[in-house]
Amino acid sequence: MHYNRGGSPELWDDQWAQDSDRVEQARELSPKNQGYCSMKYVVHISAIVAVLSVGTAARAQDDIYVRGKDKAVKGYVAKESPKGVSLKDGAAFAAETIEDIVYEVNPIGVRLASYRPAVVAEKDSLDPAKAKDHKAKLDEAVRKYAEAAAKITEPFAKRHAEYKAAALLARQLTEEGKDPAPAIAALTAFKTKHADSWQIAAALELLGRLQLDKKDYPGARATFGELAQADVAESIKQEAQLQMIYVSIRAGKTAEAQAGLKAALAGFPKGSKLAVKAQVLQAELHLAAKNYDAATKLLRKVTKDTTDKELKALAYNALGVCLYEQADYKGARWEFLWVDVVYNQDKDEHAKALYYLWKIFEQIGDAEKAQDCRELLLNERAFSATEWRARAQKEYKAP
């Protein structure tokens, strides 16, 4: 799971336009504009406005954006839980497959003035053709989602607007270097209020990452521990266990990390993706102890044994770090290039490879390639939510 779950959808634009047109038509037909005041006509217009204000919810549907589908699935969200959402027609979607949901918000005034403008602003903040407006649009999206959350009446839509505002605050931190405190506070409030939401796993993972980046290791470990105990898919719980181990490694708590690894390896099926990830973490422990030979041997075995591209990226990047720490820059270069050129499917790992390639090419005196890697990392939208983009932004000083 990764930060920034889903982009802003487009399919509701026509419905929004229709809503706006209906309201405008009602205004044009109103007695005030016609110059007379028929009580019968006033009642008629009042009925139209009432239908527009509350009846639309009975006709319109929510848009569920599911990973792997080009178009939104339309339906009425009837039930939500940490494991996913169910529609009135019986369709169900696991939380980890949902990229976003655009709810049919009421009252209509909130929908038109706050909620839909927030969705449009978020979409525009990601549009390469509108790069000069990205910052302003992201600011607008945060503001409008927060505004909508305060006024929306439906519980599911209300808490989603709260989540979006919090998640976009975290995106502002990554892209603009803003103070992490507001994002951490908003995500903490969300997970406390909405432990039963389908967004809870994403919120906890994002909160844990922010705490880790801030070097709040106890906070990050507690957050990932909460995720490991949440009522979410088993695979998400197991990933959270590995994150706890990683936090322990980063915090320098070797014994704690080793104990966690031992328990994880005992619980994961041998040869499974999770077991291989645990092996990479074991190599990270060797690296932390400067036991480079043991780390290299284990990581070479992983790259040879697995066919999974994500796992190969993890292993090659770890190998690159192992060689980089030994100042073998040319050797490290080849390991990171495997990820940059071949195993670049995971954007976090790709961003990590580009970060180290930037540093390596500087070390070996190839300024042009160093610049290419750095600019790709800093400017490619796919890397906007990664730790490595944030590091590069802090470290690079433009001439």
MIVEXDO-795671 format. One record per residue (C-alpha): residue in three letters; chain; x, y, z. Coordinates in steps of 0.05 Angstrom, whole numbers, plus 5000, padded with zeros to 4 digits. Last residue first. Example, Ala and Ser with C-alpha at 12.3 -4.5 7.8 and 13.67 -1.06 7.14 Angstrom:
<nodes>
node residuo: SER, cadena: A, x: 5273, y: 4979, z: 5143
node residuo: ALA, cadena: A, x: 5246, y: 4910, z: 5156
</nodes>
This chain:
<nodes>
node residuo: PRO, cadena: A, x: 5461, y: 5538, z: 4838
node residuo: ALA, cadena: A, x: 5403, y: 5495, z: 4863
node residuo: LYS, cadena: A, x: 5416, y: 5465, z: 4932
node residuo: TYR, cadena: A, x: 5398, y: 5392, z: 4934
node residuo: GLU, cadena: A, x: 5397, y: 5358, z: 5002
node residuo: LYS, cadena: A, x: 5327, y: 5374, z: 5028
node residuo: GLN, cadena: A, x: 5293, y: 5363, z: 4961
node residuo: ALA, cadena: A, x: 5333, y: 5299, z: 4950
node residuo: ARG, cadena: A, x: 5311, y: 5271, z: 5017
node residuo: ALA, cadena: A, x: 5237, y: 5287, z: 5002
node residuo: ARG, cadena: A, x: 5242, y: 5253, z: 4934
node residuo: TRP, cadena: A, x: 5273, y: 5193, z: 4969
node residuo: GLU, cadena: A, x: 5218, y: 5187, z: 5020
node residuo: THR, cadena: A, x: 5168, y: 5179, z: 4964
node residuo: ALA, cadena: A, x: 5102, y: 5216, z: 4954
node residuo: SER, cadena: A, x: 5122, y: 5256, z: 4893
node residuo: PHE, cadena: A, x: 5158, y: 5199, z: 4858
node residuo: ALA, cadena: A, x: 5104, y: 5186, z: 4805
node residuo: ARG, cadena: A, x: 5102, y: 5261, z: 4790
node residuo: GLU, cadena: A, x: 5172, y: 5260, z: 4759
node residuo: ASN, cadena: A, x: 5207, y: 5326, z: 4775
node residuo: LEU, cadena: A, x: 5255, y: 5314, z: 4833
node residuo: LEU, cadena: A, x: 5274, y: 5242, z: 4818
node residuo: LEU, cadena: A, x: 5280, y: 5255, z: 4743
node residuo: GLU, cadena: A, x: 5320, y: 5318, z: 4758
node residuo: ARG, cadena: A, x: 5368, y: 5280, z: 4804
node residuo: CYS, cadena: A, x: 5379, y: 5223, z: 4756
node residuo: ASP, cadena: A, x: 5393, y: 5269, z: 4696
node residuo: GLN, cadena: A, x: 5437, y: 5315, z: 4738
node residuo: ALA, cadena: A, x: 5481, y: 5257, z: 4761
node residuo: LYS, cadena: A, x: 5485, y: 5233, z: 4689
node residuo: GLU, cadena: A, x: 5512, y: 5300, z: 4667
node residuo: ALA, cadena: A, x: 5559, y: 5309, z: 4726
node residuo: ASP, cadena: A, x: 5596, y: 5243, z: 4714
node residuo: GLY, cadena: A, x: 5653, y: 5253, z: 4765
node residuo: ILE, cadena: A, x: 5653, y: 5185, z: 4799
node residuo: GLN, cadena: A, x: 5625, y: 5213, z: 4864
node residuo: GLU, cadena: A, x: 5572, y: 5255, z: 4829
node residuo: PHE, cadena: A, x: 5551, y: 5195, z: 4789
node residuo: ILE, cadena: A, x: 5543, y: 5156, z: 4854
node residuo: LYS, cadena: A, x: 5501, y: 5209, z: 4889
node residuo: TRP, cadena: A, x: 5452, y: 5215, z: 4832
node residuo: LEU, cadena: A, x: 5452, y: 5139, z: 4825
node residuo: TYR, cadena: A, x: 5435, y: 5134, z: 4899
node residuo: TYR, cadena: A, x: 5374, y: 5178, z: 4893
node residuo: LEU, cadena: A, x: 5353, y: 5144, z: 4827
node residuo: ALA, cadena: A, x: 5355, y: 5076, z: 4860
node residuo: LYS, cadena: A, x: 5313, y: 5100, z: 4919
node residuo: ALA, cadena: A, x: 5261, y: 5130, z: 4871
node residuo: HIS, cadena: A, x: 5256, y: 5064, z: 4835
node residuo: GLU, cadena: A, x: 5246, y: 5028, z: 4901
node residuo: ASP, cadena: A, x: 5190, y: 5075, z: 4921
node residuo: LYS, cadena: A, x: 5160, y: 5073, z: 4851
node residuo: ASP, cadena: A, x: 5153, y: 4998, z: 4849
node residuo: GLN, cadena: A, x: 5155, y: 4976, z: 4776
node residuo: ASN, cadena: A, x: 5227, y: 4996, z: 4765
node residuo: TYR, cadena: A, x: 5259, y: 4927, z: 4760
node residuo: VAL, cadena: A, x: 5292, y: 4935, z: 4692
node residuo: VAL, cadena: A, x: 5324, y: 5003, z: 4679
node residuo: ASP, cadena: A, x: 5326, y: 5039, z: 4746
node residuo: VAL, cadena: A, x: 5326, y: 4976, z: 4788
node residuo: TRP, cadena: A, x: 5382, y: 4941, z: 4751
node residuo: LEU, cadena: A, x: 5417, y: 5008, z: 4748
node residuo: PHE, cadena: A, x: 5420, y: 5008, z: 4824
node residuo: GLU, cadena: A, x: 5461, y: 4944, z: 4825
node residuo: TRP, cadena: A, x: 5506, y: 4968, z: 4769
node residuo: ARG, cadena: A, x: 5522, y: 5034, z: 4804
node residuo: ALA, cadena: A, x: 5541, y: 4999, z: 4869
node residuo: GLY, cadena: A, x: 5601, y: 4967, z: 4834
node residuo: LYS, cadena: A, x: 5623, y: 5034, z: 4807
node residuo: TYR, cadena: A, x: 5614, y: 5067, z: 4874
node residuo: ASP, cadena: A, x: 5652, y: 5016, z: 4916
node residuo: ALA, cadena: A, x: 5656, y: 5066, z: 4974
node residuo: GLN, cadena: A, x: 5641, y: 5009, z: 5024
node residuo: GLU, cadena: A, x: 5574, y: 5043, z: 5041
node residuo: TYR, cadena: A, x: 5559, y: 5045, z: 4967
node residuo: LEU, cadena: A, x: 5571, y: 4970, z: 4961
node residuo: CYS, cadena: A, x: 5520, y: 4952, z: 5014
node residuo: VAL, cadena: A, x: 5472, y: 5006, z: 4989
node residuo: GLY, cadena: A, x: 5474, y: 4976, z: 4920
node residuo: LEU, cadena: A, x: 5461, y: 4907, z: 4948
node residuo: ALA, cadena: A, x: 5401, y: 4934, z: 4985
node residuo: ASN, cadena: A, x: 5376, y: 4965, z: 4920
node residuo: TYR, cadena: A, x: 5386, y: 4899, z: 4883
node residuo: ALA, cadena: A, x: 5348, y: 4861, z: 4937
node residuo: LEU, cadena: A, x: 5288, y: 4907, z: 4941
node residuo: ALA, cadena: A, x: 5284, y: 4912, z: 4865
node residuo: LYS, cadena: A, x: 5288, y: 4836, z: 4859
node residuo: LEU, cadena: A, x: 5231, y: 4831, z: 4909
node residuo: GLU, cadena: A, x: 5188, y: 4878, z: 4868
node residuo: LYS, cadena: A, x: 5204, y: 4839, z: 4804
node residuo: ASP, cadena: A, x: 5185, y: 4771, z: 4832
node residuo: THR, cadena: A, x: 5228, y: 4718, z: 4800
node residuo: THR, cadena: A, x: 5264, y: 4700, z: 4864
node residuo: ASP, cadena: A, x: 5322, y: 4653, z: 4875
node residuo: LYS, cadena: A, x: 5380, y: 4691, z: 4842
node residuo: THR, cadena: A, x: 5365, y: 4760, z: 4869
node residuo: VAL, cadena: A, x: 5352, y: 4730, z: 4937
node residuo: LYS, cadena: A, x: 5417, y: 4690, z: 4938
node residuo: ARG, cadena: A, x: 5456, y: 4752, z: 4920
node residuo: LEU, cadena: A, x: 5422, y: 4788, z: 4978
node residuo: LEU, cadena: A, x: 5443, y: 4735, z: 5028
node residuo: LYS, cadena: A, x: 5516, y: 4733, z: 5006
node residuo: THR, cadena: A, x: 5521, y: 4809, z: 5003
node residuo: ALA, cadena: A, x: 5493, y: 4817, z: 5074
node residuo: ALA, cadena: A, x: 5539, y: 4764, z: 5103
node residuo: ASP, cadena: A, x: 5600, y: 4797, z: 5069
node residuo: TYR, cadena: A, x: 5579, y: 4867, z: 5090
node residuo: ASN, cadena: A, x: 5575, y: 4855, z: 5165
node residuo: LYS, cadena: A, x: 5575, y: 4929, z: 5180
node residuo: ALA, cadena: A, x: 5526, y: 4916, z: 5237
node residuo: ALA, cadena: A, x: 5473, y: 4958, z: 5203
node residuo: LEU, cadena: A, x: 5488, y: 4922, z: 5139
node residuo: HIS, cadena: A, x: 5477, y: 4854, z: 5172
node residuo: LEU, cadena: A, x: 5410, y: 4880, z: 5198
node residuo: GLU, cadena: A, x: 5392, y: 4903, z: 5127
node residuo: ALA, cadena: A, x: 5409, y: 4832, z: 5104
node residuo: GLN, cadena: A, x: 5358, y: 4805, z: 5154
node residuo: LEU, cadena: A, x: 5309, y: 4857, z: 5125
node residuo: VAL, cadena: A, x: 5321, y: 4826, z: 5056
node residuo: GLN, cadena: A, x: 5307, y: 4758, z: 5086
node residuo: ALA, cadena: A, x: 5241, y: 4785, z: 5115
node residuo: LYS, cadena: A, x: 5222, y: 4808, z: 5046
node residuo: VAL, cadena: A, x: 5235, y: 4737, z: 5022
node residuo: ALA, cadena: A, x: 5189, y: 4709, z: 5076
node residuo: LEU, cadena: A, x: 5135, y: 4759, z: 5056
node residuo: LYS, cadena: A, x: 5139, y: 4739, z: 4984
node residuo: SER, cadena: A, x: 5132, y: 4666, z: 5003
node residuo: GLY, cadena: A, x: 5192, y: 4619, z: 4999
node residuo: LYS, cadena: A, x: 5177, y: 4587, z: 5066
node residuo: PRO, cadena: A, x: 5108, y: 4605, z: 5090
node residuo: PHE, cadena: A, x: 5111, y: 4664, z: 5140
node residuo: GLY, cadena: A, x: 5102, y: 4652, z: 5214
node residuo: ALA, cadena: A, x: 5171, y: 4627, z: 5234
node residuo: LEU, cadena: A, x: 5203, y: 4681, z: 5190
node residuo: ALA, cadena: A, x: 5162, y: 4734, z: 5226
node residuo: ALA, cadena: A, x: 5180, y: 4710, z: 5296
node residuo: LYS, cadena: A, x: 5254, y: 4708, z: 5280
node residuo: LEU, cadena: A, x: 5250, y: 4776, z: 5246
node residuo: GLY, cadena: A, x: 5217, y: 4808, z: 5306
node residuo: ALA, cadena: A, x: 5270, y: 4780, z: 5353
node residuo: GLN, cadena: A, x: 5325, y: 4806, z: 5307
node residuo: ALA, cadena: A, x: 5292, y: 4875, z: 5303
node residuo: GLU, cadena: A, x: 5288, y: 4880, z: 5379
node residuo: ALA, cadena: A, x: 5360, y: 4857, z: 5386
node residuo: THR, cadena: A, x: 5384, y: 4907, z: 5334
node residuo: LYS, cadena: A, x: 5350, y: 4969, z: 5363
node residuo: GLY, cadena: A, x: 5387, y: 5020, z: 5320
node residuo: ALA, cadena: A, x: 5325, y: 5061, z: 5309
node residuo: ARG, cadena: A, x: 5327, y: 5047, z: 5234
node residuo: ILE, cadena: A, x: 5330, y: 4972, z: 5249
node residuo: SER, cadena: A, x: 5272, y: 4977, z: 5297
node residuo: VAL, cadena: A, x: 5232, y: 5016, z: 5245
node residuo: TYR, cadena: A, x: 5247, y: 4961, z: 5194
node residuo: ILE, cadena: A, x: 5221, y: 4909, z: 5243
node residuo: MET, cadena: A, x: 5157, y: 4947, z: 5253
node residuo: GLN, cadena: A, x: 5150, y: 4953, z: 5178
node residuo: LEU, cadena: A, x: 5156, y: 4878, z: 5172
node residuo: GLN, cadena: A, x: 5098, y: 4869, z: 5221
node residuo: ALA, cadena: A, x: 5058, y: 4920, z: 5181
node residuo: GLU, cadena: A, x: 5068, y: 4878, z: 5118
node residuo: GLN, cadena: A, x: 5039, y: 4819, z: 5158
node residuo: LYS, cadena: A, x: 4978, y: 4859, z: 5178
node residuo: ILE, cadena: A, x: 4967, y: 4882, z: 5106
node residuo: SER, cadena: A, x: 4971, y: 4809, z: 5081
node residuo: GLU, cadena: A, x: 4920, y: 4789, z: 5134
node residuo: ALA, cadena: A, x: 4869, y: 4838, z: 5107
node residuo: VAL, cadena: A, x: 4846, y: 4890, z: 5158
node residuo: ASP, cadena: A, x: 4814, y: 4887, z: 5227
node residuo: ALA, cadena: A, x: 4873, y: 4923, z: 5259
node residuo: GLN, cadena: A, x: 4927, y: 4889, z: 5300
node residuo: ALA, cadena: A, x: 4985, y: 4897, z: 5251
node residuo: LEU, cadena: A, x: 4959, y: 4968, z: 5237
node residuo: GLU, cadena: A, x: 4965, y: 4985, z: 5310
node residuo: GLY, cadena: A, x: 5036, y: 4957, z: 5311
node residuo: PHE, cadena: A, x: 5051, y: 5001, z: 5250
node residuo: THR, cadena: A, x: 5028, y: 5061, z: 5291
node residuo: ALA, cadena: A, x: 5066, y: 5040, z: 5353
node residuo: ARG, cadena: A, x: 5130, y: 5030, z: 5313
node residuo: ALA, cadena: A, x: 5123, y: 5098, z: 5281
node residuo: GLY, cadena: A, x: 5111, y: 5133, z: 5348
node residuo: PRO, cadena: A, x: 5170, y: 5098, z: 5381
node residuo: TYR, cadena: A, x: 5214, y: 5115, z: 5321
node residuo: ASP, cadena: A, x: 5197, y: 5189, z: 5316
node residuo: LYS, cadena: A, x: 5253, y: 5198, z: 5266
node residuo: LYS, cadena: A, x: 5212, y: 5251, z: 5229
node residuo: ASP, cadena: A, x: 5214, y: 5206, z: 5167
node residuo: LEU, cadena: A, x: 5190, y: 5148, z: 5211
node residuo: GLN, cadena: A, x: 5133, y: 5190, z: 5239
node residuo: LEU, cadena: A, x: 5112, y: 5209, z: 5168
node residuo: ARG, cadena: A, x: 5116, y: 5136, z: 5146
node residuo: GLY, cadena: A, x: 5075, y: 5113, z: 5205
node residuo: LEU, cadena: A, x: 5021, y: 5164, z: 5190
node residuo: LEU, cadena: A, x: 5018, y: 5142, z: 5118
node residuo: GLU, cadena: A, x: 5011, y: 5069, z: 5138
node residuo: LEU, cadena: A, x: 4959, y: 5085, z: 5190
node residuo: ALA, cadena: A, x: 4917, y: 5126, z: 5141
node residuo: ALA, cadena: A, x: 4922, y: 5074, z: 5086
node residuo: ALA, cadena: A, x: 4900, y: 5019, z: 5133
node residuo: ILE, cadena: A, x: 4843, y: 5062, z: 5161
node residuo: GLN, cadena: A, x: 4813, y: 5083, z: 5094
node residuo: TRP, cadena: A, x: 4759, y: 5029, z: 5095
node residuo: SER, cadena: A, x: 4734, y: 5059, z: 5159
node residuo: ASP, cadena: A, x: 4721, y: 5024, z: 5226
node residuo: ALA, cadena: A, x: 4780, y: 5058, z: 5263
node residuo: HIS, cadena: A, x: 4749, y: 5125, z: 5245
node residuo: LYS, cadena: A, x: 4756, y: 5173, z: 5302
node residuo: THR, cadena: A, x: 4825, y: 5154, z: 5327
node residuo: LYS, cadena: A, x: 4852, y: 5140, z: 5257
node residuo: PHE, cadena: A, x: 4827, y: 5208, z: 5233
node residuo: ALA, cadena: A, x: 4854, y: 5248, z: 5292
node residuo: THR, cadena: A, x: 4923, y: 5217, z: 5283
node residuo: LEU, cadena: A, x: 4920, y: 5231, z: 5209
node residuo: ALA, cadena: A, x: 4902, y: 5304, z: 5221
node residuo: ALA, cadena: A, x: 4956, y: 5313, z: 5275
node residuo: ILE, cadena: A, x: 5010, y: 5280, z: 5232
node residuo: ALA, cadena: A, x: 4990, y: 5324, z: 5172
node residuo: PRO, cadena: A, x: 4990, y: 5387, z: 5215
node residuo: ALA, cadena: A, x: 5057, y: 5370, z: 5248
node residuo: PRO, cadena: A, x: 5096, y: 5353, z: 5184
node residuo: ASP, cadena: A, x: 5116, y: 5426, z: 5172
node residuo: LYS, cadena: A, x: 5118, y: 5439, z: 5097
node residuo: GLY, cadena: A, x: 5172, y: 5414, z: 5051
node residuo: GLU, cadena: A, x: 5133, y: 5431, z: 4989
node residuo: GLU, cadena: A, x: 5125, y: 5364, z: 4954
node residuo: THR, cadena: A, x: 5130, y: 5316, z: 5012
node residuo: LEU, cadena: A, x: 5096, y: 5360, z: 5064
node residuo: GLN, cadena: A, x: 5043, y: 5381, z: 5015
node residuo: ARG, cadena: A, x: 5029, y: 5307, z: 5003
node residuo: ALA, cadena: A, x: 5020, y: 5296, z: 5078
node residuo: LEU, cadena: A, x: 4969, y: 5353, z: 5078
node residuo: LEU, cadena: A, x: 4937, y: 5318, z: 5020
node residuo: ALA, cadena: A, x: 4927, y: 5255, z: 5062
node residuo: ALA, cadena: A, x: 4895, y: 5295, z: 5118
node residuo: ALA, cadena: A, x: 4846, y: 5332, z: 5072
node residuo: LYS, cadena: A, x: 4829, y: 5266, z: 5036
node residuo: TYR, cadena: A, x: 4816, y: 5231, z: 5102
node residuo: GLU, cadena: A, x: 4769, y: 5285, z: 5127
node residuo: ALA, cadena: A, x: 4732, y: 5284, z: 5060
node residuo: HIS, cadena: A, x: 4727, y: 5208, z: 5067
node residuo: ARG, cadena: A, x: 4699, y: 5217, z: 5137
node residuo: LYS, cadena: A, x: 4642, y: 5261, z: 5112
node residuo: ALA, cadena: A, x: 4626, y: 5217, z: 5052
node residuo: PHE, cadena: A, x: 4615, y: 5156, z: 5096
node residuo: PRO, cadena: A, x: 4577, y: 5195, z: 5150
node residuo: GLU, cadena: A, x: 4528, y: 5231, z: 5102
node residuo: THR, cadena: A, x: 4515, y: 5303, z: 5127
node residuo: ILE, cadena: A, x: 4572, y: 5340, z: 5094
node residuo: LYS, cadena: A, x: 4586, y: 5409, z: 5125
node residuo: ALA, cadena: A, x: 4652, y: 5404, z: 5163
node residuo: ALA, cadena: A, x: 4681, y: 5353, z: 5115
node residuo: ALA, cadena: A, x: 4666, y: 5400, z: 5057
node residuo: GLU, cadena: A, x: 4709, y: 5456, z: 5086
node residuo: ALA, cadena: A, x: 4766, y: 5407, z: 5100
node residuo: TYR, cadena: A, x: 4761, y: 5380, z: 5029
node residuo: LYS, cadena: A, x: 4759, y: 5452, z: 5002
node residuo: ARG, cadena: A, x: 4821, y: 5475, z: 5040
node residuo: VAL, cadena: A, x: 4863, y: 5414, z: 5022
node residuo: ALA, cadena: A, x: 4841, y: 5418, z: 4949
node residuo: GLU, cadena: A, x: 4855, y: 5492, z: 4946
node residuo: ASP, cadena: A, x: 4926, y: 5484, z: 4972
node residuo: LEU, cadena: A, x: 4938, y: 5428, z: 4921
node residuo: LYS, cadena: A, x: 4910, y: 5473, z: 4866
node residuo: ALA, cadena: A, x: 4956, y: 5530, z: 4886
node residuo: LYS, cadena: A, x: 5017, y: 5485, z: 4887
node residuo: HIS, cadena: A, x: 5000, y: 5451, z: 4821
node residuo: ASP, cadena: A, x: 4984, y: 5515, z: 4782
node residuo: LYS, cadena: A, x: 5049, y: 5520, z: 4743
node residuo: ALA, cadena: A, x: 5045, y: 5445, z: 4727
node residuo: LYS, cadena: A, x: 4978, y: 5450, z: 4693
node residuo: ALA, cadena: A, x: 4993, y: 5406, z: 4633
node residuo: PRO, cadena: A, x: 5025, y: 5355, z: 4679
node residuo: ASP, cadena: A, x: 4957, y: 5346, z: 4715
node residuo: LEU, cadena: A, x: 4967, y: 5324, z: 4787
node residuo: SER, cadena: A, x: 4945, y: 5388, z: 4821
node residuo: ASP, cadena: A, x: 4888, y: 5393, z: 4770
node residuo: LYS, cadena: A, x: 4858, y: 5328, z: 4796
node residuo: GLU, cadena: A, x: 4863, y: 5352, z: 4868
node residuo: ALA, cadena: A, x: 4830, y: 5418, z: 4848
node residuo: VAL, cadena: A, x: 4773, y: 5381, z: 4813
node residuo: VAL, cadena: A, x: 4761, y: 5337, z: 4874
node residuo: ALA, cadena: A, x: 4760, y: 5397, z: 4920
node residuo: PRO, cadena: A, x: 4714, y: 5435, z: 4873
node residuo: ARG, cadena: A, x: 4668, y: 5375, z: 4877
node residuo: TYR, cadena: A, x: 4665, y: 5377, z: 4953
node residuo: SER, cadena: A, x: 4661, y: 5452, z: 4968
node residuo: ALA, cadena: A, x: 4612, y: 5495, z: 4929
node residuo: LEU, cadena: A, x: 4575, y: 5444, z: 4886
node residuo: ARG, cadena: A, x: 4570, y: 5387, z: 4936
node residuo: VAL, cadena: A, x: 4561, y: 5432, z: 4995
node residuo: GLY, cadena: A, x: 4503, y: 5468, z: 4960
node residuo: ILE, cadena: A, x: 4474, y: 5401, z: 4940
node residuo: PRO, cadena: A, x: 4466, y: 5381, z: 5013
node residuo: ASN, cadena: A, x: 4488, y: 5327, z: 5001
node residuo: VAL, cadena: A, x: 4547, y: 5289, z: 4972
node residuo: GLU, cadena: A, x: 4545, y: 5234, z: 4920
node residuo: TYR, cadena: A, x: 4611, y: 5203, z: 4940
node residuo: VAL, cadena: A, x: 4675, y: 5202, z: 4898
node residuo: ILE, cadena: A, x: 4712, y: 5139, z: 4920
node residuo: ASP, cadena: A, x: 4786, y: 5128, z: 4911
node residuo: GLU, cadena: A, x: 4839, y: 5077, z: 4894
node residuo: ILE, cadena: A, x: 4803, y: 5017, z: 4922
node residuo: THR, cadena: A, x: 4839, y: 4950, z: 4916
node residuo: GLU, cadena: A, x: 4868, y: 4951, z: 4987
node residuo: ALA, cadena: A, x: 4799, y: 4963, z: 5016
node residuo: ALA, cadena: A, x: 4770, y: 4900, z: 4985
node residuo: PHE, cadena: A, x: 4710, y: 4914, z: 4940
node residuo: ALA, cadena: A, x: 4639, y: 4886, z: 4945
node residuo: ALA, cadena: A, x: 4581, y: 4882, z: 4897
node residuo: GLY, cadena: A, x: 4514, y: 4864, z: 4930
node residuo: ASP, cadena: A, x: 4470, y: 4914, z: 4893
node residuo: LYS, cadena: A, x: 4469, y: 4960, z: 4954
node residuo: LEU, cadena: A, x: 4545, y: 4966, z: 4950
node residuo: SER, cadena: A, x: 4596, y: 4937, z: 4998
node residuo: VAL, cadena: A, x: 4660, y: 4970, z: 5020
node residuo: GLY, cadena: A, x: 4727, y: 4945, z: 5045
node residuo: LYS, cadena: A, x: 4765, y: 4908, z: 5099
node residuo: PRO, cadena: A, x: 4767, y: 4965, z: 5149
node residuo: SER, cadena: A, x: 4691, y: 4969, z: 5143
node residuo: GLU, cadena: A, x: 4640, y: 5004, z: 5100
node residuo: LYS, cadena: A, x: 4568, y: 4988, z: 5083
node residuo: ALA, cadena: A, x: 4515, y: 5013, z: 5034
node residuo: VAL, cadena: A, x: 4556, y: 5049, z: 4981
node residuo: TYR, cadena: A, x: 4507, y: 5061, z: 4925
node residuo: GLY, cadena: A, x: 4533, y: 5043, z: 4857
node residuo: LYS, cadena: A, x: 4577, y: 5063, z: 4799
node residuo: VAL, cadena: A, x: 4643, y: 5028, z: 4785
node residuo: ALA, cadena: A, x: 4691, y: 5080, z: 4758
node residuo: LYS, cadena: A, x: 4725, y: 5070, z: 4692
node residuo: ASP, cadena: A, x: 4794, y: 5044, z: 4672
node residuo: LYS, cadena: A, x: 4793, y: 4986, z: 4721
node residuo: GLY, cadena: A, x: 4859, y: 4957, z: 4747
node residuo: ARG, cadena: A, x: 4854, y: 4988, z: 4816
node residuo: VAL, cadena: A, x: 4783, y: 5005, z: 4833
node residuo: TYR, cadena: A, x: 4752, y: 5075, z: 4830
node residuo: ILE, cadena: A, x: 4683, y: 5074, z: 4863
node residuo: ASP, cadena: A, x: 4635, y: 5128, z: 4839
node residuo: ASP, cadena: A, x: 4575, y: 5139, z: 4884
node residuo: GLN, cadena: A, x: 4507, y: 5142, z: 4852
node residuo: ALA, cadena: A, x: 4454, y: 5194, z: 4835
node residuo: ARG, cadena: A, x: 4379, y: 5181, z: 4838
node residuo: ALA, cadena: A, x: 4361, y: 5180, z: 4912
node residuo: ALA, cadena: A, x: 4415, y: 5232, z: 4928
node residuo: THR, cadena: A, x: 4384, y: 5278, z: 4877
node residuo: GLY, cadena: A, x: 4320, y: 5280, z: 4918
node residuo: VAL, cadena: A, x: 4350, y: 5322, z: 4974
node residuo: SER, cadena: A, x: 4368, y: 5390, z: 4946
node residuo: LEU, cadena: A, x: 4346, y: 5382, z: 4874
node residuo: VAL, cadena: A, x: 4279, y: 5352, z: 4895
node residuo: ALA, cadena: A, x: 4270, y: 5408, z: 4945
node residuo: VAL, cadena: A, x: 4288, y: 5460, z: 4893
node residuo: ILE, cadena: A, x: 4235, y: 5432, z: 4846
node residuo: ALA, cadena: A, x: 4183, y: 5431, z: 4901
node residuo: SER, cadena: A, x: 4198, y: 5503, z: 4919
node residuo: ILE, cadena: A, x: 4188, y: 5521, z: 4845
node residuo: HIS, cadena: A, x: 4119, y: 5490, z: 4846
node residuo: VAL, cadena: A, x: 4100, y: 5522, z: 4912
node residuo: VAL, cadena: A, x: 4123, y: 5590, z: 4885
node residuo: TYR, cadena: A, x: 4082, y: 5577, z: 4822
node residuo: LYS, cadena: A, x: 4019, y: 5564, z: 4862
node residuo: MET, cadena: A, x: 4032, y: 5626, z: 4904
node residuo: SER, cadena: A, x: 4038, y: 5667, z: 4840
node residuo: CYS, cadena: A, x: 4086, y: 5724, z: 4848
node residuo: TYR, cadena: A, x: 4099, y: 5764, z: 4786
node residuo: GLY, cadena: A, x: 4160, y: 5794, z: 4752
node residuo: GLN, cadena: A, x: 4187, y: 5732, z: 4718
node residuo: ASN, cadena: A, x: 4255, y: 5736, z: 4753
node residuo: LYS, cadena: A, x: 4224, y: 5739, z: 4822
node residuo: PRO, cadena: A, x: 4174, y: 5686, z: 4803
node residuo: SER, cadena: A, x: 4230, y: 5635, z: 4791
node residuo: LEU, cadena: A, x: 4239, y: 5607, z: 4722
node residuo: GLU, cadena: A, x: 4310, y: 5633, z: 4715
node residuo: ARG, cadena: A, x: 4328, y: 5607, z: 4784
node residuo: ALA, cadena: A, x: 4300, y: 5538, z: 4770
node residuo: GLN, cadena: A, x: 4339, y: 5536, z: 4704
node residuo: GLU, cadena: A, x: 4403, y: 5554, z: 4742
node residuo: VAL, cadena: A, x: 4393, y: 5499, z: 4793
node residuo: ARG, cadena: A, x: 4380, y: 5448, z: 4738
node residuo: ASP, cadena: A, x: 4441, y: 5471, z: 4699
node residuo: SER, cadena: A, x: 4485, y: 5464, z: 4761
node residuo: ASP, cadena: A, x: 4461, y: 5394, z: 4774
node residuo: GLN, cadena: A, x: 4471, y: 5375, z: 4701
node residuo: ALA, cadena: A, x: 4542, y: 5403, z: 4702
node residuo: TRP, cadena: A, x: 4557, y: 5363, z: 4764
node residuo: GLN, cadena: A, x: 4529, y: 5301, z: 4731
node residuo: ASP, cadena: A, x: 4573, y: 5313, z: 4670
node residuo: ASP, cadena: A, x: 4635, y: 5324, z: 4712
node residuo: TRP, cadena: A, x: 4624, y: 5259, z: 4752
node residuo: LEU, cadena: A, x: 4666, y: 5218, z: 4705
node residuo: GLU, cadena: A, x: 4730, y: 5255, z: 4718
node residuo: PRO, cadena: A, x: 4764, y: 5222, z: 4777
node residuo: SER, cadena: A, x: 4818, y: 5249, z: 4822
node residuo: GLY, cadena: A, x: 4878, y: 5203, z: 4831
node residuo: GLY, cadena: A, x: 4881, y: 5142, z: 4874
node residuo: ARG, cadena: A, x: 4913, y: 5125, z: 4942
node residuo: ASN, cadena: A, x: 4967, y: 5179, z: 4955
node residuo: TYR, cadena: A, x: 5011, y: 5139, z: 5001
node residuo: HIS, cadena: A, x: 5024, y: 5069, z: 4985
node residuo: MET, cadena: A, x: 5000, y: 5000, z: 5000
</nodes>
